[in-house]
């Protein structure tokens, strides 16, 4: 159908000969970029009278608007990939020039189907192990290239999974070109070969992560990338340079072995294998990586938008937009000297040792400026931090680090840590390498020795003993509020005990609670 604005005009790619898509001899191959860096082809700009472009799933399909049927255009004329290509550094490798036309989504004549993983007779199966003398080595030439399958075995815009030297490889076909990338998505372990190719990118079928087929880098999150291997098509056969593929462990020889991955279904197995090999227990820092909102990145700063309130409707009328709202909060209303916070946010307990002295002082200064409190953490009171802070909460933990009557007397509140979200019902450890002379001085321990915290207070074995401890603290610093911190678990029972022993406020730590040192398997 001719365009509305006048006679049809054909756009010509200056780098491609008009006869069959043969690359122009004067064309610089480095001008063949991805869709984000592609130069605009000369010709009339789209205007008011131009024919509307075809859209597919939110993307503009490649091809010229004036062609009657983009999907039916032949690919004839594209030259075969060179067989004598010199080995160049991966970051300098350029795509072979040629015209690629997007055939559009799968149709009834070209359905989407899962790639067969049956063992072809010429290589002994999808397992390609090009070691000298092995069956797969029979198809390997002197330069290291290995024949893995026929081009027709891979549906266009789809993939095929193979194993080369024990490494999962996804062969993704984009027209007459085949790219070889890592077979497992680094995001959540999806099978790349079960994905599809769109505009030069492979889309993971699990969470739709997209990766540039030329570089392996994720366009959505450049921190994620797939390994990229050398591949070519010669005489209708797909070949991989086995020397570019690192040796891997191979697939588990079990049912659904290609899809087996270590993740949330077998937590701790890496740790078990590590310990079985004689390794030391894993202890590392942890924190929450939950999404703060549907559009915010993981690990973003906390916001009042995350809080869920009981909405006011009838029993309690909502406020109008011009009515003032107070943000102040009082903790420990039963105490003679409660904590009055200007905002409903506090700087939580992070020990000196997990954080540097500079970080502790900076946080204390910021908390004072915001009119809120900061916690000491279980590592004791750092004098410089206390001097910079406004409201200061001293934490008493099972290790009793830095726990002295002078520290209690200098605090605005005391918080007894029974548990925390990152390690409920467990102790902790500060590795000896972190126990410097200064940290040892503040904690009252020996330098260069692991600093352990037991799973509970050794000298508090009952609720009655805990109630006596609260009274002892009040006798040292009368009137300050005393809180109890627990991790979410048996919340009803634990809260009842905390109320019975006389706590002035209660802290319930969620699953995403952070820590500087906790067992990884928890």
C-alpha positions as CSV (number, residue, x, y, z in Angstrom):
1,X,0.0,0.0,0.0
2,X,1.6,3.4,-1.0
3,X,2.2,5.9,1.7
4,X,-0.4,8.6,2.2
5,X,2.1,11.5,1.6
6,X,3.0,10.6,-2.0
7,X,4.9,8.1,-4.1
8,X,6.8,5.3,-2.4
9,X,10.5,5.9,-1.9
10,X,13.0,3.2,-1.1
11,X,15.7,4.0,1.5
12,X,19.1,2.7,0.7
13,X,21.7,1.7,3.3
14,X,24.9,3.5,2.2
15,X,26.9,0.6,3.5
16,X,25.0,-2.2,1.7
17,X,24.9,-2.8,-2.0
18,X,21.4,-2.6,-3.4
19,X,21.7,-6.1,-4.9
20,X,21.0,-8.7,-2.3
21,X,22.5,-7.1,0.8
22,X,26.2,-7.5,-0.1
23,X,28.4,-5.3,2.1
24,X,29.8,-2.3,0.3
25,X,33.6,-2.6,0.0
26,X,34.1,1.0,1.3
27,X,31.9,0.4,4.3
28,X,33.6,0.5,7.7
29,X,32.3,-2.5,9.6
30,X,32.6,-0.6,12.9
31,X,29.5,1.4,11.8
32,X,27.4,-1.7,12.3
33,X,26.3,-1.0,15.9
34,X,23.5,-2.3,18.1
35,X,20.1,-0.6,17.9
36,X,21.0,2.0,20.5
37,X,24.1,3.2,18.6
38,X,22.9,2.7,15.0
39,X,23.2,5.7,12.7
40,X,20.0,7.0,11.1
41,X,19.8,5.9,7.5
42,X,19.7,8.7,4.9
43,X,16.4,9.4,3.3
44,X,13.2,11.3,3.9
45,X,12.4,11.8,7.6
46,X,9.1,10.5,8.9
47,X,6.6,13.2,8.6
48,X,2.9,13.9,8.7
49,X,2.3,12.1,5.5
50,X,4.5,9.1,6.1
51,X,3.1,5.6,6.5
52,X,2.8,4.6,10.2
53,X,5.6,2.3,11.4
54,X,4.8,-1.2,12.6
55,X,5.2,-1.8,16.3
56,X,5.7,-5.1,18.0
57,X,5.6,-5.5,21.8
58,X,6.5,-1.9,22.4
59,X,9.5,-1.9,20.0
60,X,9.8,-0.7,16.4
61,X,10.4,-3.5,14.1
62,X,13.5,-3.2,11.8
63,X,13.0,-2.7,8.1
64,X,11.8,0.1,5.9
65,X,8.3,1.3,6.1
66,X,7.7,1.2,2.4
67,X,8.4,-2.6,2.1
68,X,5.1,-4.5,1.4
69,X,5.9,-7.4,3.8
70,X,8.9,-7.2,6.1
71,X,8.5,-10.8,7.3
72,X,8.6,-12.1,3.8
73,X,11.8,-10.4,2.7
74,X,14.5,-13.0,1.9
75,X,17.9,-13.0,3.5
76,X,19.7,-13.9,0.3
77,X,23.0,-12.4,-0.4
78,X,24.5,-12.4,3.1
79,X,28.0,-13.8,2.8
80,X,29.1,-16.7,4.9
81,X,31.2,-15.9,7.9
82,X,35.0,-16.0,7.2
83,X,36.8,-19.2,8.1
84,X,40.2,-17.6,8.5
85,X,39.2,-14.9,11.0
86,X,42.2,-13.8,13.1
87,X,41.8,-14.1,16.8
88,X,41.4,-10.7,18.4
89,X,40.7,-9.5,21.9
90,X,37.0,-10.0,22.8
91,X,36.4,-6.3,23.4
92,X,37.6,-5.5,19.9
93,X,35.6,-8.0,18.0
94,X,33.1,-6.5,15.6
95,X,30.0,-8.0,14.1
96,X,30.2,-9.2,10.5
97,X,28.6,-6.6,8.2
98,X,25.2,-7.5,6.7
99,X,21.6,-6.7,6.7
100,X,19.3,-8.2,9.4
101,X,15.5,-7.9,9.1
102,X,13.3,-8.7,12.0
103,X,10.8,-11.3,10.8
104,X,8.3,-10.4,13.6
105,X,6.8,-12.6,16.3
106,X,6.3,-16.3,15.9
107,X,3.4,-17.2,13.7
108,X,1.4,-20.4,13.1
109,X,3.8,-21.3,10.3
110,X,6.8,-20.6,12.6
111,X,5.7,-21.7,16.1
112,X,7.7,-21.3,19.2
113,X,8.9,-24.6,20.4
114,X,11.4,-25.9,23.0
115,X,14.8,-26.8,21.6
116,X,15.4,-30.5,21.3
117,X,18.2,-31.7,23.5
118,X,18.5,-35.2,22.0
119,X,22.0,-36.4,21.4
120,X,23.1,-35.9,17.7
121,X,25.1,-38.8,16.4
122,X,27.9,-36.7,14.9
123,X,29.2,-35.3,18.3
124,X,28.1,-38.0,20.7
125,X,25.3,-35.7,22.0
126,X,25.0,-32.1,23.2
127,X,28.0,-32.8,25.5
128,X,31.0,-31.5,23.5
129,X,34.2,-32.4,25.2
130,X,37.0,-31.6,22.7
131,X,39.8,-33.2,24.5
132,X,42.3,-35.0,22.3
133,X,41.2,-38.5,21.5
134,X,37.6,-38.0,22.7
135,X,34.7,-38.6,20.3
136,X,34.0,-34.9,20.0
137,X,37.5,-34.3,19.0
138,X,36.8,-35.9,15.7
139,X,35.0,-32.8,14.5
140,X,37.6,-30.4,15.8
141,X,40.0,-28.7,13.4
142,X,43.6,-27.6,14.1
143,X,42.5,-24.2,15.3
144,X,40.2,-25.4,18.0
145,X,36.8,-25.0,16.3
146,X,34.3,-27.7,17.1
147,X,31.2,-28.7,15.1
148,X,28.2,-28.7,17.5
149,X,25.1,-28.8,15.4
150,X,23.4,-27.8,12.1
151,X,22.2,-24.3,11.6
152,X,18.7,-25.7,10.7
153,X,18.5,-27.3,14.2
154,X,18.1,-23.9,15.7
155,X,14.9,-22.1,15.0
156,X,15.3,-18.5,14.0
157,X,15.2,-16.0,17.0
158,X,15.4,-19.0,19.3
159,X,18.2,-21.0,21.0
160,X,19.7,-24.4,21.5
161,X,21.5,-25.6,24.7
162,X,24.8,-27.5,24.4
163,X,27.6,-28.3,26.8
164,X,31.1,-27.5,25.7
165,X,34.0,-28.7,27.9
166,X,31.5,-29.1,30.8
167,X,30.2,-25.6,30.4
168,X,26.6,-24.8,29.5
169,X,26.4,-22.8,26.3
170,X,23.4,-21.2,24.7
171,X,23.5,-21.0,20.9
172,X,21.2,-18.1,19.9
173,X,20.2,-17.7,16.3
174,X,19.7,-14.3,14.8
175,X,18.9,-14.8,11.1
176,X,21.9,-16.5,9.5
177,X,24.2,-15.6,12.4
178,X,24.6,-17.6,15.6
179,X,25.9,-16.2,18.9
180,X,27.3,-18.4,21.7
181,X,26.8,-17.1,25.3
182,X,26.7,-18.6,28.8
183,X,23.7,-20.9,29.2
184,X,22.6,-19.8,32.7
185,X,21.2,-16.3,33.5
186,X,23.3,-14.7,36.3
187,X,20.2,-13.1,37.7
188,X,18.2,-16.1,38.9
189,X,19.6,-19.1,36.9
190,X,17.2,-19.1,34.0
191,X,18.0,-21.2,31.0
192,X,19.1,-18.8,28.3
193,X,18.6,-21.2,25.5
194,X,14.8,-21.3,26.3
195,X,14.6,-17.6,25.7
196,X,14.1,-15.6,22.5
197,X,16.1,-13.1,20.4
198,X,14.7,-9.6,20.0
199,X,16.6,-6.8,18.3
200,X,20.0,-8.3,18.8
201,X,19.4,-9.2,22.4
202,X,18.5,-12.5,24.1
203,X,15.6,-12.4,26.6
204,X,15.9,-14.7,29.6
205,X,12.6,-16.7,29.9
206,X,12.6,-16.6,33.7
207,X,12.5,-12.9,34.6
208,X,13.0,-11.3,31.1
209,X,16.5,-10.1,31.8
210,X,18.0,-9.0,28.4
211,X,21.6,-9.4,27.2
212,X,23.3,-8.0,24.2
213,X,24.3,-11.0,22.1
214,X,27.6,-9.3,20.9
215,X,28.9,-8.4,24.4
216,X,26.8,-10.5,26.8
217,X,26.1,-7.4,28.9
218,X,22.6,-7.0,30.3
219,X,21.0,-3.8,29.0
220,X,18.6,-3.8,31.9
221,X,21.3,-4.1,34.5
222,X,24.9,-3.8,33.2
223,X,26.2,-5.3,36.4
224,X,24.9,-8.7,35.0
225,X,26.6,-10.3,32.0
226,X,26.8,-13.6,30.2
227,X,30.1,-15.0,29.1
228,X,30.5,-14.7,25.4
229,X,32.2,-17.3,23.2
230,X,33.4,-17.4,19.6
231,X,30.9,-19.1,17.2
232,X,30.6,-19.2,13.4
233,X,28.5,-20.8,10.7
234,X,30.3,-22.7,8.0
235,X,28.7,-24.8,5.3
236,X,25.4,-24.8,7.2
237,X,27.1,-26.1,10.4
238,X,27.5,-24.2,13.7
239,X,31.0,-24.3,15.1
240,X,32.4,-23.1,18.5
241,X,35.9,-22.2,19.3
242,X,36.5,-24.6,22.2
243,X,39.6,-22.7,23.3
244,X,37.4,-19.7,24.2
245,X,35.2,-21.8,26.5
246,X,36.5,-22.4,30.0
247,X,36.2,-25.9,31.5
248,X,33.2,-26.5,33.7
249,X,31.8,-29.1,36.1
250,X,29.2,-30.4,33.6
251,X,25.5,-31.0,34.1
252,X,24.3,-33.2,37.0
253,X,23.5,-36.6,35.6
254,X,20.0,-36.6,37.1
255,X,16.4,-36.0,36.0
256,X,16.0,-32.4,34.8
257,X,19.8,-32.0,35.4
258,X,20.1,-28.9,33.1
259,X,17.7,-27.0,35.3
260,X,19.3,-27.9,38.7
261,X,20.8,-24.9,40.4
262,X,21.7,-24.0,44.0
263,X,19.3,-21.4,45.3
264,X,16.5,-20.9,47.7
265,X,15.4,-24.5,47.5
266,X,18.6,-25.9,49.0
267,X,19.9,-23.1,51.3
268,X,23.1,-23.9,53.0
269,X,24.4,-26.6,50.6
270,X,27.3,-24.4,49.5
271,X,28.2,-24.0,53.2
272,X,27.9,-27.8,53.7
273,X,30.2,-28.5,50.8
274,X,32.6,-25.8,52.0
275,X,32.8,-27.3,55.5
276,X,33.2,-30.8,54.1
277,X,36.3,-29.6,52.3
278,X,37.8,-28.4,55.6
279,X,36.9,-24.7,55.1
280,X,36.1,-22.3,57.9
281,X,32.5,-21.3,58.7
282,X,31.1,-18.5,56.6
283,X,30.4,-15.3,58.6
284,X,29.6,-12.1,56.8
285,X,27.6,-8.9,56.8
286,X,24.0,-9.0,55.8
287,X,21.2,-6.5,55.1
288,X,17.8,-6.1,53.5
289,X,17.6,-6.1,49.7
290,X,13.8,-5.8,49.5
291,X,12.2,-3.4,47.0
292,X,11.3,-0.2,48.6
293,X,8.7,0.4,45.9
294,X,7.8,-1.1,42.5
295,X,10.1,1.3,40.7
296,X,12.9,1.9,43.3
297,X,16.2,0.0,43.0
298,X,17.0,-2.7,45.6
299,X,18.7,-1.4,48.7
300,X,17.4,2.1,48.4
301,X,17.1,4.4,51.4
302,X,14.1,3.9,53.8
303,X,11.1,6.2,53.2
304,X,7.9,7.0,55.0
305,X,6.1,5.7,51.9
306,X,7.0,2.2,53.0
307,X,5.0,2.5,56.2
308,X,1.5,1.1,56.2
309,X,-1.0,2.9,58.5
310,X,-4.6,2.1,59.5
311,X,-6.5,4.5,57.3
312,X,-8.9,7.0,58.9
313,X,-12.4,6.9,57.5
314,X,-15.4,7.0,59.7
315,X,-14.5,6.1,63.3
316,X,-11.6,8.5,62.9
317,X,-11.9,11.2,60.3
318,X,-8.9,11.8,57.9
319,X,-7.1,15.1,57.9
320,X,-7.5,17.7,55.2
321,X,-4.6,18.6,53.0
322,X,-4.0,22.0,54.7
323,X,-4.1,20.6,58.3
324,X,-0.8,20.5,60.2
325,X,0.7,17.0,60.9
326,X,3.1,16.4,63.8
327,X,5.9,13.9,63.2
328,X,7.2,13.8,66.8
329,X,7.2,10.5,68.6
330,X,7.7,9.6,72.3
331,X,9.2,6.3,73.3
332,X,8.9,5.0,76.8
333,X,5.9,7.0,78.0
334,X,5.9,5.2,81.3
335,X,9.4,6.4,82.1
336,X,10.1,9.6,83.9
337,X,12.5,10.8,81.1
338,X,11.1,9.3,77.9
339,X,12.8,9.7,74.5
340,X,11.1,12.6,72.5
341,X,12.0,12.2,68.8
342,X,11.4,14.9,66.2
343,X,10.8,12.3,63.5
344,X,9.6,8.7,63.6
345,X,13.0,7.4,62.4
346,X,16.1,6.4,64.4
347,X,19.6,5.3,63.5
348,X,19.6,1.7,64.5
349,X,22.3,-0.2,66.5
350,X,25.6,-0.6,64.5
351,X,28.7,-1.4,66.5
352,X,32.0,0.3,66.5
353,X,34.0,-2.5,64.8
354,X,31.3,-3.3,62.2
355,X,31.5,0.5,61.4
356,X,34.5,2.8,61.6
357,X,34.8,5.5,64.2
358,X,34.4,8.1,61.4
359,X,31.1,6.5,60.3
360,X,29.8,6.3,63.8
361,X,30.5,10.0,64.5
362,X,29.0,11.1,61.2
363,X,25.8,9.1,61.9
364,X,25.6,10.5,65.4
365,X,26.0,14.1,64.1
366,X,23.3,13.5,61.5
367,X,20.9,12.0,64.0
368,X,21.4,15.0,66.3
369,X,20.7,17.4,63.5
370,X,17.5,15.5,62.7
371,X,16.4,15.5,66.3
372,X,16.4,11.8,66.7
373,X,18.3,9.1,68.5
374,X,21.2,6.8,67.6
375,X,22.0,3.4,69.0
376,X,25.4,2.3,70.2
377,X,25.3,-1.3,68.9
378,X,26.4,-4.2,71.0
379,X,30.1,-3.1,70.8
380,X,29.9,-0.5,73.6
381,X,29.9,3.2,73.8
382,X,32.4,5.1,71.6
383,X,33.2,8.4,73.5
384,X,33.5,10.5,70.3
385,X,30.1,9.2,69.1
386,X,28.4,9.9,72.4
387,X,29.8,13.5,72.3
388,X,28.4,14.1,68.8
389,X,25.0,12.5,69.4
390,X,21.9,14.2,70.8
391,X,19.8,11.3,72.1
392,X,21.9,8.1,72.7
393,X,20.6,4.6,73.3
394,X,23.1,2.1,74.9
395,X,22.6,-1.5,73.9
396,X,23.2,-4.3,76.3
397,X,23.9,-7.6,74.5
398,X,24.8,-11.1,75.6
399,X,28.5,-10.4,75.2
400,X,28.4,-7.4,77.6
401,X,30.9,-5.5,75.4
402,X,31.7,-2.1,76.9
403,X,29.0,-2.6,79.5
404,X,29.9,-0.4,82.5
405,X,28.0,1.7,85.0
406,X,29.6,4.8,83.6
407,X,28.2,4.0,80.1
408,X,24.7,3.3,81.5
409,X,24.8,6.6,83.4
410,X,25.7,8.5,80.2
411,X,22.9,7.1,78.1
412,X,19.5,8.5,77.4
413,X,18.0,5.1,77.1
414,X,19.0,1.4,77.4
415,X,18.0,-1.3,75.0
416,X,18.4,-5.0,75.9
417,X,19.1,-7.0,72.8
418,X,17.5,-10.5,73.1
419,X,17.6,-11.2,69.3
420,X,17.7,-9.5,65.9
421,X,16.3,-10.3,62.5
422,X,19.6,-11.3,60.9
423,X,20.4,-14.0,63.6
424,X,17.4,-14.7,65.9
425,X,18.3,-16.9,68.8
426,X,21.9,-16.9,67.8
427,X,25.1,-15.2,68.9
428,X,27.6,-13.5,66.8
429,X,31.3,-13.1,66.2
430,X,33.6,-10.3,65.3
431,X,36.7,-11.9,63.6
432,X,40.1,-11.4,65.3
433,X,41.3,-9.5,62.2
434,X,38.8,-6.8,63.0
435,X,39.6,-6.6,66.7
436,X,42.1,-3.7,66.7
437,X,43.6,-2.1,69.8
438,X,41.0,0.7,69.7
439,X,38.1,-1.7,69.3
440,X,39.4,-3.9,72.1
441,X,39.6,-0.9,74.3
442,X,36.0,0.2,73.7
443,X,34.7,-3.4,74.1
444,X,36.9,-4.3,77.1
445,X,38.4,-7.4,75.4
446,X,41.7,-8.6,74.2
447,X,43.0,-7.3,70.8
448,X,43.5,-9.8,67.9
449,X,41.2,-12.4,69.3
450,X,37.7,-13.4,68.0
451,X,35.0,-11.6,69.9
452,X,32.1,-14.0,70.5
453,X,28.6,-13.3,71.7
454,X,26.6,-16.2,73.2
455,X,23.1,-17.0,72.0
456,X,21.6,-15.6,75.2
457,X,22.6,-13.9,78.4
458,X,24.4,-16.6,80.5
459,X,23.3,-14.9,83.7
460,X,19.7,-14.3,82.8
461,X,17.9,-17.6,82.7
462,X,14.3,-16.6,83.4
463,X,11.8,-13.7,83.1
464,X,12.2,-13.0,86.8
465,X,16.0,-12.6,86.3
466,X,15.4,-10.3,83.4
467,X,13.0,-8.1,85.5
468,X,15.7,-7.9,88.2
469,X,18.2,-6.6,85.6
470,X,15.8,-3.9,84.5
471,X,15.5,-2.7,88.1
472,X,19.3,-2.7,88.4
473,X,19.7,-0.5,85.3
474,X,17.0,1.9,86.7
475,X,18.9,2.2,89.9
476,X,22.1,3.4,88.0
477,X,20.3,5.9,85.8
478,X,16.8,6.7,87.2
479,X,14.0,7.7,84.9
480,X,15.5,6.6,81.5
481,X,13.3,4.3,79.4
482,X,14.5,0.7,79.0
483,X,13.5,-1.2,75.8
484,X,13.7,-4.9,74.8
485,X,14.7,-5.9,71.3
486,X,13.5,-9.2,69.8
487,X,13.4,-10.7,66.3
488,X,10.0,-11.6,64.8
489,X,9.3,-15.2,65.9
490,X,6.9,-16.2,68.6
491,X,5.7,-12.6,68.7
492,X,2.7,-13.0,71.0
493,X,4.5,-14.9,73.6
494,X,7.7,-12.8,73.5
495,X,5.8,-9.6,73.7
496,X,3.8,-10.8,76.7
497,X,7.0,-11.6,78.6
498,X,8.5,-8.2,77.7
499,X,5.5,-6.5,79.1
500,X,5.5,-8.6,82.2
501,X,9.1,-7.8,83.1
502,X,8.4,-4.0,82.9
503,X,9.9,-2.9,79.5
504,X,9.1,0.7,78.6
505,X,9.1,0.0,74.9
506,X,9.6,-2.9,72.6
507,X,11.6,-3.3,69.3
508,X,10.6,-6.1,66.9
509,X,13.2,-6.7,64.2
510,X,12.0,-8.1,60.9
511,X,13.5,-10.7,58.6
512,X,15.6,-8.2,56.7
513,X,17.6,-6.9,59.8
514,X,21.2,-6.2,59.1
515,X,24.3,-7.2,60.9
516,X,28.1,-7.0,60.5
517,X,28.6,-10.6,61.3
518,X,26.2,-13.6,61.1
519,X,26.3,-17.2,60.0
520,X,25.4,-17.3,56.2
521,X,23.2,-20.3,56.4
522,X,20.6,-18.6,58.7
